[in-house]
Amino acid sequence: MNDVKEGEKAPNFSMPVSDGRTVSLADVKGKSLVLYFYPKDNTKGCTVEAIAFSALADEFASAGAIIIGVSSDTLESHARFEKKHDLTVLLGSDEDHAVAQAYGVWKEKNMYGRKFMGIERSTFLIAPDGTVRRVWRKVKVDGHAEAVLAALRDEA
């Protein structure tokens, strides 16, 4: 597991997404990719973040970007999450944590004195050529989708 840094080639991945396809990095070549990792469907911060990215989905698309939210939840969980909150972004199911590990976001966490492994909320803006342009780690949800959109527009 390595911490992916700005300027590096983005690690390749392949995972099932909520529209029934399996998506890899090669599938999105030629477009910008916003790959955001979040801990769990239907939890407060993750819901706020997914709704914010969905609300701006048309603007991301106009700027030439695809958005994929990634968690270790199942596709069935993603389907319920999407339906409950009218989400329009793709959600990737990383049940074996391979994508999270490749991007260095599968971390030991500590909550109420209990240690466990989980996803550290992080976002990667990947350029059309597969280079990591921006990295946000330990993301605070409020205003984050807007900040990513602003960074995407700055790249254009």
Secondary structure, DSSP 8 states (H G I E B T S, - for coil): -----TTSB----EEEBTTS-EEEGGGGTTSEEEEEE-S-TTSHHHHHHHHHHHHTHHHHHHTTEEEEEEES--HHHHHHHHHHHT--SEEEE-TT-HHHHHTT-EEEEEETTEEEEEE--EEEEE-TTSBEEEEEES--STTHHHHHHHHHHHH-
